Amino acid sequence: MGPEYKEEKEALVLNTVCGPGKEHWRPGGKHHNDFKILKNYYNEWRSLWLKMDKKKVIEFKNDIGIEFNEQVKAPYLLTFTKRNRYPTQKQISKNFFKYKFNFSDNSNKGERWYLSAGIHGYGIALLSVNAGLSASFCKCYFNTPYNYTKILEPIIPNQTENIAFMLGIGYKNENVNFWGPLTKADEDEYIFWK
């Protein structure tokens, strides 16, 4: 979805609420269906980020327990979805059997499409960076009829398995600091050379 879907992306960013407090907006949570409160929190959170007030952002996260994944507001947002594919008549005539496309069972081969989507998305991300753009993946989102967005329309009710992830592509906002998570491990804690 391109820049013309700005309103859809503004709605979608609320569905990317993350952090320990995100459960309040899921079914059974104390704010389930109340996207007015969530929108107010989002506006407060975003204003703190734009002011680059790291201390206030951390206080907000600790007090409210939520953050948002704004990469879904990128000028271009690609949604990698599962699509049933069937062999063509030409493939059938050459003994290319339909079972090779059957990824709907519960075995590991039912997840093969995630691998293809990941490779494809990674390739697009590399090409984007090579062209001077930024690319960012997002898998943290939920779907609800109370904040409907066409971007998440492919989601099967009560599931998210048919969307692998979203990839936002655009130019990095150089006026905003991008802080990594405070709990991120140092490289020497997860890279071991032998």
C-alpha positions as CSV (number, residue, x, y, z in Angstrom):
1,M,0.0,0.0,0.0
2,G,1.4,3.3,-1.1
3,P,1.3,6.9,0.3
4,E,-2.3,7.2,-0.8
5,Y,-3.3,4.8,2.1
6,K,-2.2,7.2,4.9
7,E,-5.5,7.0,6.8
8,E,-5.4,3.2,6.7
9,K,-1.9,3.2,8.1
10,E,-2.9,5.7,10.8
11,A,-5.6,3.3,11.9
12,L,-3.3,0.3,11.6
13,V,-0.6,1.8,13.9
14,L,-3.1,1.3,16.8
15,N,-3.3,-2.4,16.0
16,T,0.5,-2.6,16.5
17,V,0.4,-1.8,20.2
18,C,3.1,-3.8,22.0
19,G,4.6,-4.2,25.4
20,P,3.2,-5.8,28.5
21,G,0.1,-3.5,28.5
22,K,-1.0,-4.6,25.0
23,E,-3.1,-7.3,26.5
24,H,-5.6,-4.7,27.8
25,W,-6.8,-4.3,24.2
26,R,-7.0,-7.9,23.4
27,P,-10.3,-9.9,24.0
28,G,-10.9,-10.1,27.7
29,G,-8.7,-7.1,28.5
30,K,-10.0,-4.1,30.5
31,H,-9.9,-1.8,27.4
32,H,-10.9,-4.3,24.8
33,N,-12.6,-2.4,21.9
34,D,-11.8,1.0,23.4
35,F,-9.7,2.5,20.7
36,K,-10.4,6.0,21.8
37,I,-8.2,5.5,24.9
38,L,-5.6,3.7,22.8
39,K,-5.5,6.6,20.3
40,N,-5.0,9.1,23.1
41,Y,-2.1,7.0,24.5
42,Y,-0.7,6.8,21.0
43,N,-0.8,10.5,20.5
44,E,0.9,11.1,23.9
45,W,3.6,8.4,23.2
46,R,4.2,9.9,19.7
47,S,4.6,13.4,21.0
48,L,7.2,12.2,23.5
49,W,9.1,10.5,20.7
50,L,9.0,13.6,18.5
51,K,10.3,15.7,21.3
52,M,13.2,13.2,21.7
53,D,12.6,13.1,25.4
54,K,14.1,9.7,26.2
55,K,13.4,10.0,29.9
56,K,9.7,10.7,29.3
57,V,9.4,7.9,26.8
58,I,10.8,5.5,29.3
59,E,8.5,6.8,32.0
60,F,5.5,6.4,29.7
61,K,6.6,2.8,28.8
62,N,7.0,2.0,32.5
63,D,3.7,3.6,33.6
64,I,1.4,2.6,30.7
65,G,3.3,-0.4,29.5
66,I,2.8,0.1,25.8
67,E,4.6,1.2,22.7
68,F,3.7,1.2,19.0
69,N,5.4,0.1,15.8
70,E,5.3,3.1,13.6
71,Q,7.1,1.4,10.7
72,V,3.6,0.5,9.4
73,K,3.1,4.2,8.6
74,A,6.0,4.1,6.0
75,P,5.2,5.5,2.6
76,Y,5.1,1.9,1.2
77,L,3.9,-1.0,3.2
78,L,4.0,-4.5,1.9
79,T,2.0,-7.2,3.5
80,F,3.3,-10.7,2.9
81,T,0.3,-13.1,2.9
82,K,-0.3,-16.7,2.2
83,R,-2.1,-17.4,-1.1
84,N,-3.3,-20.7,-2.4
85,R,-1.5,-21.5,-5.6
86,Y,-2.6,-24.2,-8.0
87,P,-0.6,-25.7,-10.9
88,T,-1.5,-24.5,-14.4
89,Q,-2.9,-26.8,-17.0
90,K,0.5,-26.8,-18.7
91,Q,2.2,-27.9,-15.4
92,I,-0.4,-30.6,-14.9
93,S,0.1,-31.9,-18.4
94,K,3.8,-32.2,-17.6
95,N,3.1,-34.2,-14.4
96,F,3.6,-31.4,-12.0
97,F,1.3,-32.6,-9.2
98,K,-1.0,-30.4,-7.2
99,Y,0.3,-31.8,-3.9
100,K,3.4,-29.8,-4.3
101,F,1.3,-26.7,-3.7
102,N,-0.6,-28.1,-0.7
103,F,0.7,-26.1,2.2
104,S,-2.5,-26.2,4.2
105,D,-1.8,-29.3,6.4
106,N,-0.4,-29.1,9.9
107,S,3.0,-30.6,9.2
108,N,6.2,-28.5,8.9
109,K,5.5,-28.2,5.1
110,G,2.5,-26.1,6.1
111,E,5.0,-23.4,7.2
112,R,7.2,-23.5,4.1
113,W,5.5,-20.4,2.7
114,Y,7.0,-18.4,5.7
115,L,10.5,-19.3,4.5
116,S,9.6,-18.1,1.0
117,A,8.0,-14.9,2.3
118,G,11.0,-14.2,4.6
119,I,13.5,-14.6,1.8
120,H,11.5,-12.5,-0.6
121,G,11.0,-9.8,2.1
122,Y,14.7,-9.8,3.0
123,G,15.6,-9.4,-0.6
124,I,13.3,-6.4,-1.0
125,A,14.7,-4.9,2.2
126,L,18.3,-5.2,0.8
127,L,17.3,-3.7,-2.5
128,S,15.6,-0.9,-0.7
129,V,18.7,-0.1,1.4
130,N,20.8,-0.3,-1.7
131,A,18.5,2.4,-3.3
132,G,19.0,4.7,-0.3
133,L,15.7,3.8,1.5
134,S,15.1,2.4,4.9
135,A,13.2,-0.9,5.4
136,S,11.6,-2.2,8.6
137,F,9.8,-5.4,9.4
138,C,6.7,-5.7,11.6
139,K,5.0,-8.8,13.0
140,C,3.5,-7.4,16.2
141,Y,-0.1,-6.5,15.4
142,F,-3.6,-7.8,16.0
143,N,-6.8,-7.7,14.1
144,T,-10.2,-6.6,15.4
145,P,-13.5,-5.5,13.9
146,Y,-13.4,-2.5,16.3
147,N,-10.5,-0.9,14.5
148,Y,-10.9,-2.4,11.1
149,T,-8.2,-1.8,8.4
150,K,-8.1,-3.2,4.9
151,I,-4.4,-3.8,5.4
152,L,-5.2,-6.7,7.9
153,E,-8.2,-7.9,5.9
154,P,-6.4,-11.1,4.8
155,I,-6.3,-12.3,8.4
156,I,-8.5,-15.3,9.0
157,P,-10.8,-14.6,12.0
158,N,-9.1,-15.5,15.3
159,Q,-5.8,-16.2,13.5
160,T,-2.9,-14.3,12.1
161,E,-1.1,-17.2,10.4
162,N,-1.9,-16.2,6.9
163,I,0.1,-12.9,7.2
164,A,3.8,-13.6,7.6
165,F,4.8,-10.0,8.3
166,M,4.6,-6.4,7.0
167,L,7.6,-4.5,5.5
168,G,7.6,-0.7,5.6
169,I,9.8,1.1,3.1
170,G,10.6,4.8,3.0
171,Y,13.1,7.4,4.0
172,K,14.3,7.5,7.6
173,N,13.2,10.6,9.6
174,E,16.6,12.1,10.5
175,N,14.9,14.4,13.0
176,V,13.9,11.6,15.3
177,N,16.2,9.6,17.5
178,F,15.8,5.8,17.2
179,W,16.7,4.2,20.4
180,G,17.2,0.5,20.6
181,P,15.5,-1.4,23.4
182,L,17.3,-0.8,26.7
183,T,17.4,-4.5,27.3
184,K,19.2,-5.3,24.1
185,A,22.2,-7.6,24.6
186,D,25.7,-6.5,23.7
187,E,27.2,-8.2,20.6
188,D,29.7,-10.2,22.6
189,E,26.8,-11.7,24.6
190,Y,25.3,-13.5,21.5
191,I,28.2,-13.7,19.0
192,F,30.8,-16.3,19.8
193,W,33.8,-16.8,17.5
194,K,35.6,-20.2,17.4
